[in-house]
């Protein structure tokens, strides 16, 4: 009986690995998904439950489920644009912009968080990142909520303080 259980578990493991090896995305990126289960976390705009994390190795554009935040994660930094933002002020590093077309924030792997003077919104296809799911590229992780996105540098983040930012239509937070 024990041999039969071991054999069944081995077959299931081989099938799971085979299915994962056959998967992928149309953009040619390498992805790895993991599931995390934890208590809900509260963000500025909503409550989310930890979901899956996908690791990418090519530039990837994505959007919050409601479409109000569009982001790009690439090697070395992540950028999020909020074209219809109603922020009461701009981040200090973007306050000197002559006429920012829209509010935008970036975080680099070294931990630098800046507002940008972006002249044009991120263009091209942006996949929806379901609430609670994350995308990682190198040392950056962006996690979506219903109407916001939080991007951090996990290696610089500890239990007490994140290094990165969170944006939605009505506000931004720099960590």
C-alpha atoms as an extended CHARMM CRD file, in Angstrom:
* protein
*
       175  EXT
         1         1  UNK       CA              0.0000000000        0.0000000000        0.0000000000  PROA      1               0.0000000000
         2         2  UNK       CA              2.8120000000        2.4180000000        0.8930000000  PROA      2               0.0000000000
         3         3  UNK       CA              4.5590000000        1.7260000000       -2.4330000000  PROA      3               0.0000000000
         4         4  UNK       CA              1.3200000000        2.4970000000       -4.2620000000  PROA      4               0.0000000000
         5         5  UNK       CA              0.9450000000        5.8690000000       -2.4490000000  PROA      5               0.0000000000
         6         6  UNK       CA              4.5650000000        6.7610000000       -3.2460000000  PROA      6               0.0000000000
         7         7  UNK       CA              4.0430000000        5.8690000000       -6.9070000000  PROA      7               0.0000000000
         8         8  UNK       CA              0.8500000000        7.9560000000       -7.1250000000  PROA      8               0.0000000000
         9         9  UNK       CA              2.5780000000       10.9600000000       -5.5200000000  PROA      9               0.0000000000
        10        10  UNK       CA              5.5310000000       10.5810000000       -7.9110000000  PROA      10              0.0000000000
        11        11  UNK       CA              3.2240000000       10.5590000000      -10.9340000000  PROA      11              0.0000000000
        12        12  UNK       CA              1.4200000000       13.6690000000       -9.6630000000  PROA      12              0.0000000000
        13        13  UNK       CA              4.7440000000       15.4770000000       -9.1480000000  PROA      13              0.0000000000
        14        14  UNK       CA              5.9460000000       14.5650000000      -12.6560000000  PROA      14              0.0000000000
        15        15  UNK       CA              2.6660000000       15.7440000000      -14.1880000000  PROA      15              0.0000000000
        16        16  UNK       CA              2.8510000000       19.0220000000      -12.2770000000  PROA      16              0.0000000000
        17        17  UNK       CA              6.4200000000       19.6440000000      -13.4310000000  PROA      17              0.0000000000
        18        18  UNK       CA              5.5060000000       18.7630000000      -17.0110000000  PROA      18              0.0000000000
        19        19  UNK       CA              2.5590000000       21.1450000000      -16.9520000000  PROA      19              0.0000000000
        20        20  UNK       CA              4.7180000000       23.9490000000      -15.5400000000  PROA      20              0.0000000000
        21        21  UNK       CA              7.4000000000       23.3470000000      -18.1660000000  PROA      21              0.0000000000
        22        22  UNK       CA              4.8310000000       23.6060000000      -20.9700000000  PROA      22              0.0000000000
        23        23  UNK       CA              3.3540000000       26.8600000000      -19.6530000000  PROA      23              0.0000000000
        24        24  UNK       CA              4.5410000000       30.3560000000      -20.3850000000  PROA      24              0.0000000000
        25        25  UNK       CA              3.3990000000       33.6280000000      -21.8020000000  PROA      25              0.0000000000
        26        26  UNK       CA              3.0600000000       34.8790000000      -25.3270000000  PROA      26              0.0000000000
        27        27  UNK       CA              5.7600000000       37.5140000000      -24.7780000000  PROA      27              0.0000000000
        28        28  UNK       CA              8.4640000000       34.8680000000      -24.3750000000  PROA      28              0.0000000000
        29        29  UNK       CA              9.1280000000       35.6850000000      -20.7420000000  PROA      29              0.0000000000
        30        30  UNK       CA             10.0720000000       33.0930000000      -18.1860000000  PROA      30              0.0000000000
        31        31  UNK       CA              7.5410000000       32.9540000000      -15.3940000000  PROA      31              0.0000000000
        32        32  UNK       CA              7.3320000000       31.2030000000      -12.0770000000  PROA      32              0.0000000000
        33        33  UNK       CA              4.1940000000       31.2780000000       -9.9750000000  PROA      33              0.0000000000
        34        34  UNK       CA              3.9900000000       30.6610000000       -6.2810000000  PROA      34              0.0000000000
        35        35  UNK       CA              1.0750000000       30.9290000000       -3.9240000000  PROA      35              0.0000000000
        36        36  UNK       CA              1.2550000000       32.5510000000       -0.5580000000  PROA      36              0.0000000000
        37        37  UNK       CA             -1.4150000000       32.4290000000        2.0570000000  PROA      37              0.0000000000
        38        38  UNK       CA             -1.5200000000       34.9900000000        4.7790000000  PROA      38              0.0000000000
        39        39  UNK       CA             -3.8840000000       37.2680000000        6.5680000000  PROA      39              0.0000000000
        40        40  UNK       CA             -5.3700000000       40.1730000000        4.6140000000  PROA      40              0.0000000000
        41        41  UNK       CA             -3.2570000000       43.3120000000        4.4100000000  PROA      41              0.0000000000
        42        42  UNK       CA             -4.7590000000       46.7810000000        4.3270000000  PROA      42              0.0000000000
        43        43  UNK       CA             -3.6090000000       49.3390000000        1.7750000000  PROA      43              0.0000000000
        44        44  UNK       CA             -4.5910000000       52.9560000000        1.3170000000  PROA      44              0.0000000000
        45        45  UNK       CA             -7.4500000000       52.0160000000       -0.9830000000  PROA      45              0.0000000000
        46        46  UNK       CA             -8.5460000000       48.4650000000       -0.2290000000  PROA      46              0.0000000000
        47        47  UNK       CA             -7.9760000000       45.2020000000        1.5590000000  PROA      47              0.0000000000
        48        48  UNK       CA             -6.2570000000       42.4160000000       -0.3490000000  PROA      48              0.0000000000
        49        49  UNK       CA             -5.3830000000       38.8270000000        0.3690000000  PROA      49              0.0000000000
        50        50  UNK       CA             -1.9760000000       37.5910000000       -0.6910000000  PROA      50              0.0000000000
        51        51  UNK       CA             -2.1800000000       35.8590000000       -4.0720000000  PROA      51              0.0000000000
        52        52  UNK       CA              0.2960000000       34.4380000000       -6.5060000000  PROA      52              0.0000000000
        53        53  UNK       CA              3.6880000000       35.8460000000       -7.4610000000  PROA      53              0.0000000000
        54        54  UNK       CA              4.9240000000       35.6710000000      -11.0310000000  PROA      54              0.0000000000
        55        55  UNK       CA              8.6160000000       36.1770000000      -11.7930000000  PROA      55              0.0000000000
        56        56  UNK       CA              9.3880000000       37.7710000000      -15.1580000000  PROA      56              0.0000000000
        57        57  UNK       CA             12.6720000000       38.2620000000      -16.9990000000  PROA      57              0.0000000000
        58        58  UNK       CA             11.5040000000       40.7160000000      -19.6730000000  PROA      58              0.0000000000
        59        59  UNK       CA              9.9830000000       44.1940000000      -19.4440000000  PROA      59              0.0000000000
        60        60  UNK       CA              6.3430000000       43.7900000000      -18.4080000000  PROA      60              0.0000000000
        61        61  UNK       CA              3.4540000000       46.2730000000      -18.3890000000  PROA      61              0.0000000000
        62        62  UNK       CA              0.4650000000       45.6940000000      -16.1440000000  PROA      62              0.0000000000
        63        63  UNK       CA             -2.4890000000       47.5660000000      -14.6600000000  PROA      63              0.0000000000
        64        64  UNK       CA             -4.5530000000       47.5420000000      -11.4900000000  PROA      64              0.0000000000
        65        65  UNK       CA             -7.8550000000       45.6470000000      -11.8530000000  PROA      65              0.0000000000
        66        66  UNK       CA             -9.8360000000       48.9020000000      -12.2180000000  PROA      66              0.0000000000
        67        67  UNK       CA             -7.3590000000       50.1950000000      -14.8380000000  PROA      67              0.0000000000
        68        68  UNK       CA             -6.5760000000       53.4310000000      -12.9750000000  PROA      68              0.0000000000
        69        69  UNK       CA             -2.8710000000       52.6020000000      -12.4350000000  PROA      69              0.0000000000
        70        70  UNK       CA             -0.5890000000       51.4230000000      -15.2430000000  PROA      70              0.0000000000
        71        71  UNK       CA              2.8970000000       50.1810000000      -14.3970000000  PROA      71              0.0000000000
        72        72  UNK       CA              6.0220000000       48.8310000000      -16.0040000000  PROA      72              0.0000000000
        73        73  UNK       CA              8.5760000000       46.6410000000      -14.2720000000  PROA      73              0.0000000000
        74        74  UNK       CA             11.9630000000       46.2870000000      -15.9540000000  PROA      74              0.0000000000
        75        75  UNK       CA             15.4700000000       45.3810000000      -14.9170000000  PROA      75              0.0000000000
        76        76  UNK       CA             16.4840000000       47.9410000000      -12.3030000000  PROA      76              0.0000000000
        77        77  UNK       CA             13.2550000000       49.8810000000      -11.7240000000  PROA      77              0.0000000000
        78        78  UNK       CA              9.4720000000       49.9330000000      -11.6440000000  PROA      78              0.0000000000
        79        79  UNK       CA              7.3120000000       52.8670000000      -12.7550000000  PROA      79              0.0000000000
        80        80  UNK       CA              3.6040000000       53.4730000000      -12.1830000000  PROA      80              0.0000000000
        81        81  UNK       CA              1.5140000000       56.1420000000      -13.9160000000  PROA      81              0.0000000000
        82        82  UNK       CA             -1.8540000000       57.4180000000      -12.7120000000  PROA      82              0.0000000000
        83        83  UNK       CA             -3.1520000000       59.5720000000      -15.6010000000  PROA      83              0.0000000000
        84        84  UNK       CA             -6.4250000000       60.5450000000      -13.8620000000  PROA      84              0.0000000000
        85        85  UNK       CA             -4.8700000000       61.1100000000      -10.4370000000  PROA      85              0.0000000000
        86        86  UNK       CA             -6.4230000000       63.5960000000       -8.0730000000  PROA      86              0.0000000000
        87        87  UNK       CA             -3.3770000000       63.9510000000       -5.8080000000  PROA      87              0.0000000000
        88        88  UNK       CA             -3.3780000000       67.0250000000       -3.5510000000  PROA      88              0.0000000000
        89        89  UNK       CA              0.3300000000       67.5530000000       -4.3040000000  PROA      89              0.0000000000
        90        90  UNK       CA              3.1870000000       65.9420000000       -6.2180000000  PROA      90              0.0000000000
        91        91  UNK       CA              6.1830000000       64.0870000000       -4.8030000000  PROA      91              0.0000000000
        92        92  UNK       CA              9.0380000000       66.4780000000       -3.9750000000  PROA      92              0.0000000000
        93        93  UNK       CA             11.1490000000       65.2000000000       -6.8680000000  PROA      93              0.0000000000
        94        94  UNK       CA              8.3420000000       65.9510000000       -9.3540000000  PROA      94              0.0000000000
        95        95  UNK       CA              7.1670000000       69.2490000000       -7.8460000000  PROA      95              0.0000000000
        96        96  UNK       CA              9.7580000000       71.1430000000       -9.9150000000  PROA      96              0.0000000000
        97        97  UNK       CA              8.4210000000       69.7550000000      -13.2020000000  PROA      97              0.0000000000
        98        98  UNK       CA              7.2600000000       72.5630000000      -15.4760000000  PROA      98              0.0000000000
        99        99  UNK       CA              4.1540000000       70.7250000000      -16.5720000000  PROA      99              0.0000000000
       100       100  UNK       CA              4.0050000000       67.0470000000      -15.7150000000  PROA      100             0.0000000000
       101       101  UNK       CA              1.5730000000       65.3570000000      -18.0630000000  PROA      101             0.0000000000
       102       102  UNK       CA              0.4320000000       63.0460000000      -15.2710000000  PROA      102             0.0000000000
       103       103  UNK       CA              1.5600000000       61.8420000000      -11.8700000000  PROA      103             0.0000000000
       104       104  UNK       CA              4.1300000000       59.0530000000      -11.9940000000  PROA      104             0.0000000000
       105       105  UNK       CA              6.4460000000       57.3890000000       -9.4650000000  PROA      105             0.0000000000
       106       106  UNK       CA              9.4880000000       55.1350000000       -9.8640000000  PROA      106             0.0000000000
       107       107  UNK       CA             11.4740000000       52.9290000000       -7.5040000000  PROA      107             0.0000000000
       108       108  UNK       CA             14.9530000000       51.6350000000       -8.3550000000  PROA      108             0.0000000000
       109       109  UNK       CA             16.6300000000       48.5200000000       -6.9840000000  PROA      109             0.0000000000
       110       110  UNK       CA             18.9210000000       50.7200000000       -4.8910000000  PROA      110             0.0000000000
       111       111  UNK       CA             15.8680000000       52.0430000000       -3.0490000000  PROA      111             0.0000000000
       112       112  UNK       CA             15.5540000000       55.4520000000       -4.7250000000  PROA      112             0.0000000000
       113       113  UNK       CA             11.9020000000       56.4950000000       -4.9860000000  PROA      113             0.0000000000
       114       114  UNK       CA             11.1270000000       59.5020000000       -7.1610000000  PROA      114             0.0000000000
       115       115  UNK       CA              8.3020000000       61.3360000000       -8.7800000000  PROA      115             0.0000000000
       116       116  UNK       CA              8.9380000000       61.7660000000      -12.4710000000  PROA      116             0.0000000000
       117       117  UNK       CA              8.3300000000       64.4100000000      -15.0940000000  PROA      117             0.0000000000
       118       118  UNK       CA              7.0190000000       61.8530000000      -17.5390000000  PROA      118             0.0000000000
       119       119  UNK       CA              5.9700000000       63.3750000000      -20.8370000000  PROA      119             0.0000000000
       120       120  UNK       CA              3.7450000000       60.5510000000      -21.9900000000  PROA      120             0.0000000000
       121       121  UNK       CA              1.8090000000       57.7560000000      -20.4160000000  PROA      121             0.0000000000
       122       122  UNK       CA              3.0360000000       54.2000000000      -20.6460000000  PROA      122             0.0000000000
       123       123  UNK       CA              1.7610000000       52.8920000000      -23.9580000000  PROA      123             0.0000000000
       124       124  UNK       CA              1.2330000000       49.4380000000      -25.3240000000  PROA      124             0.0000000000
       125       125  UNK       CA             -0.6020000000       46.4820000000      -23.9220000000  PROA      125             0.0000000000
       126       126  UNK       CA             -0.9260000000       46.3210000000      -20.1530000000  PROA      126             0.0000000000
       127       127  UNK       CA             -2.2510000000       43.0800000000      -18.7010000000  PROA      127             0.0000000000
       128       128  UNK       CA             -4.5110000000       43.2380000000      -15.6680000000  PROA      128             0.0000000000
       129       129  UNK       CA             -2.7170000000       42.1500000000      -12.5030000000  PROA      129             0.0000000000
       130       130  UNK       CA             -5.4610000000       40.6400000000      -10.3090000000  PROA      130             0.0000000000
       131       131  UNK       CA             -5.8780000000       42.0580000000       -6.8140000000  PROA      131             0.0000000000
       132       132  UNK       CA             -3.4770000000       40.3820000000       -4.4070000000  PROA      132             0.0000000000
       133       133  UNK       CA             -1.1580000000       39.0850000000       -7.1610000000  PROA      133             0.0000000000
       134       134  UNK       CA              2.4490000000       40.2180000000       -7.5910000000  PROA      134             0.0000000000
       135       135  UNK       CA              5.0010000000       40.4930000000      -10.3810000000  PROA      135             0.0000000000
       136       136  UNK       CA              8.7310000000       40.2610000000       -9.6030000000  PROA      136             0.0000000000
       137       137  UNK       CA             11.6340000000       41.2570000000      -11.8140000000  PROA      137             0.0000000000
       138       138  UNK       CA             15.0440000000       40.8930000000      -10.2310000000  PROA      138             0.0000000000
       139       139  UNK       CA             14.9900000000       42.6920000000       -6.8940000000  PROA      139             0.0000000000
       140       140  UNK       CA             11.6200000000       44.4420000000       -7.4300000000  PROA      140             0.0000000000
       141       141  UNK       CA              8.0920000000       43.3380000000       -6.5810000000  PROA      141             0.0000000000
       142       142  UNK       CA              4.8270000000       45.0560000000       -7.4980000000  PROA      142             0.0000000000
       143       143  UNK       CA              1.5540000000       43.9460000000       -5.9210000000  PROA      143             0.0000000000
       144       144  UNK       CA             -1.8980000000       44.9650000000       -7.1020000000  PROA      144             0.0000000000
       145       145  UNK       CA             -4.9990000000       45.7950000000       -5.0930000000  PROA      145             0.0000000000
       146       146  UNK       CA             -8.4060000000       46.5780000000       -6.5990000000  PROA      146             0.0000000000
       147       147  UNK       CA             -7.4750000000       50.1890000000       -7.4070000000  PROA      147             0.0000000000
       148       148  UNK       CA             -3.8400000000       50.5950000000       -6.3680000000  PROA      148             0.0000000000
       149       149  UNK       CA             -0.3610000000       49.1860000000       -6.9480000000  PROA      149             0.0000000000
       150       150  UNK       CA              2.4730000000       48.9000000000       -4.4330000000  PROA      150             0.0000000000
       151       151  UNK       CA              6.0560000000       48.4700000000       -5.7040000000  PROA      151             0.0000000000
       152       152  UNK       CA              8.8850000000       47.6700000000       -3.2860000000  PROA      152             0.0000000000
       153       153  UNK       CA             12.4610000000       46.4260000000       -3.1340000000  PROA      153             0.0000000000
       154       154  UNK       CA             12.0540000000       43.2880000000       -0.9700000000  PROA      154             0.0000000000
       155       155  UNK       CA             15.7710000000       42.9680000000       -0.1320000000  PROA      155             0.0000000000
       156       156  UNK       CA             15.7120000000       46.4520000000        1.4120000000  PROA      156             0.0000000000
       157       157  UNK       CA             12.3500000000       45.9640000000        3.1410000000  PROA      157             0.0000000000
       158       158  UNK       CA             12.1460000000       44.7290000000        6.7020000000  PROA      158             0.0000000000
       159       159  UNK       CA              9.2100000000       43.8760000000        8.9410000000  PROA      159             0.0000000000
       160       160  UNK       CA              8.8230000000       47.4670000000       10.0920000000  PROA      160             0.0000000000
       161       161  UNK       CA              9.3270000000       49.4870000000        6.9270000000  PROA      161             0.0000000000
       162       162  UNK       CA              8.9330000000       48.9650000000        3.1970000000  PROA      162             0.0000000000
       163       163  UNK       CA             11.1620000000       50.6510000000        0.6200000000  PROA      163             0.0000000000
       164       164  UNK       CA              9.0860000000       51.7210000000       -2.3610000000  PROA      164             0.0000000000
       165       165  UNK       CA              5.7250000000       53.3550000000       -3.0420000000  PROA      165             0.0000000000
       166       166  UNK       CA              1.9910000000       52.7730000000       -3.3370000000  PROA      166             0.0000000000
       167       167  UNK       CA             -0.2530000000       54.7250000000       -5.7090000000  PROA      167             0.0000000000
       168       168  UNK       CA             -3.9520000000       55.0260000000       -6.4860000000  PROA      168             0.0000000000
       169       169  UNK       CA             -6.1660000000       57.7440000000       -8.0010000000  PROA      169             0.0000000000
       170       170  UNK       CA             -6.4920000000       59.7820000000       -4.8260000000  PROA      170             0.0000000000
       171       171  UNK       CA             -3.0670000000       59.4560000000       -3.1830000000  PROA      171             0.0000000000
       172       172  UNK       CA              0.4790000000       58.1970000000       -3.1730000000  PROA      172             0.0000000000
       173       173  UNK       CA              2.6440000000       56.9360000000       -0.3250000000  PROA      173             0.0000000000
       174       174  UNK       CA              6.4350000000       56.8000000000       -0.4690000000  PROA      174             0.0000000000
       175       175  UNK       CA              8.0620000000       54.3390000000        1.9280000000  PROA      175             0.0000000000
